[in-house]
Amino acid sequence: MREEKILKHERSCKNCIKGTLISVNGDILCSIKGAVSPDYVCSKHRFMPIVQLSGEGRNKCADCEFFILMSENKEEHKYIGLCQLFTVRQFNGLEKNACSKFSKRNEREVS
């Protein structure tokens, strides 16, 4: 589903990295063309990277196939474990963001 959202973006100045929103009238201040409408597109368009300020959708260590759960049915320590690749110390997998070697776990254990 996330891939579908990315593919549906259309090129316009409102999602270009070279544009800045003018809050007074809703137009876009382009570093190439100047003030333009949000729907305008030029040949220099570059998509703005998707920034997730709220933290939604960020992958966590607990969602990685290399994260090994160490706790046994303790609700308060449900996601304490260690990374098979990088560490020997136990940590909370929900608190750390995933690293560059992240690989989505195929199936989730239900307890």
C-alpha positions in Angstrom: 0.0 0.0 0.0 2.8 2.4 0.8 4.3 1.8 -2.7 1.0 2.7 -4.2 1.0 6.1 -2.4 4.5 6.9 -3.7 3.6 6.0 -7.3 0.4 8.1 -7.3 2.3 11.4 -6.7 2.1 13.7 -9.6 4.7 16.2 -10.6 3.9 19.7 -9.4 5.7 22.5 -7.7 4.0 21.7 -4.4 6.0 18.5 -4.1 9.3 19.8 -5.7 12.4 20.1 -3.6 13.2 23.5 -5.2 9.9 25.1 -4.1 8.9 26.8 -0.8 5.3 27.5 0.2 4.3 31.2 0.3 1.9 31.2 3.3 0.2 34.5 2.3 -1.5 33.3 -0.9 -0.6 29.6 -1.1 1.7 29.9 -4.1 5.1 28.3 -4.4 8.4 30.3 -4.4 10.6 28.3 -6.9 14.4 28.8 -6.8 14.4 28.5 -10.6 11.1 30.2 -11.9 10.2 32.5 -9.0 6.6 32.7 -7.7 4.4 30.1 -9.4 1.1 28.3 -8.7 1.2 25.0 -6.8 0.1 23.1 -9.9 2.8 24.4 -12.1 5.5 22.0 -13.3 8.8 22.9 -15.0 11.5 20.7 -16.5 13.8 21.1 -13.4 11.2 19.3 -11.1 12.7 17.0 -8.5 10.5 15.2 -6.0 10.8 16.2 -2.4 11.8 13.3 -0.1 9.0 12.0 2.0 9.6 13.2 5.5 7.8 11.5 8.4 7.8 14.0 11.2 5.3 12.2 13.3 7.2 8.9 13.3 4.4 7.0 11.8 5.5 4.2 9.5 9.0 4.2 10.7 10.5 0.8 10.9 11.7 -0.3 14.3 14.2 -2.9 15.3 11.4 -5.1 16.7 10.0 -5.4 13.1 13.2 -6.7 11.7 13.9 -10.4 11.0 17.3 -10.1 12.7 15.8 -8.9 16.0 15.7 -11.8 18.5 13.2 -11.6 21.3 14.6 -12.5 24.7 11.7 -12.1 27.0 9.2 -14.9 27.9 5.6 -13.7 28.1 6.3 -10.6 30.2 4.0 -7.8 29.0 6.2 -4.9 30.2 9.3 -6.3 28.5 7.6 -7.8 25.5 10.1 -6.3 22.9 13.3 -6.7 24.8 15.9 -8.5 22.7 19.0 -8.1 20.7 20.1 -7.6 17.1 21.6 -10.7 15.5 23.9 -8.5 13.3 25.2 -5.7 15.5 24.9 -6.1 19.2 25.2 -8.5 22.2 23.4 -6.2 24.6 19.6 -6.4 25.1 17.5 -3.4 24.3 13.9 -2.4 23.6 13.2 -3.0 19.9 10.3 -0.5 19.8 12.5 2.4 20.9 15.2 2.1 18.3 14.7 3.0 14.7 15.8 0.3 12.2 19.3 0.4 10.7 20.3 0.3 7.0 20.3 -3.6 7.1 16.6 -3.7 8.0 14.7 -6.6 6.5 11.0 -6.8 7.2 9.9 -9.9 9.3 7.8 -12.1 7.2 5.3 -13.1 9.9 4.5 -11.7 13.2 4.5 -14.0 16.3 1.2 -13.9 18.2 1.3 -14.3 21.9 
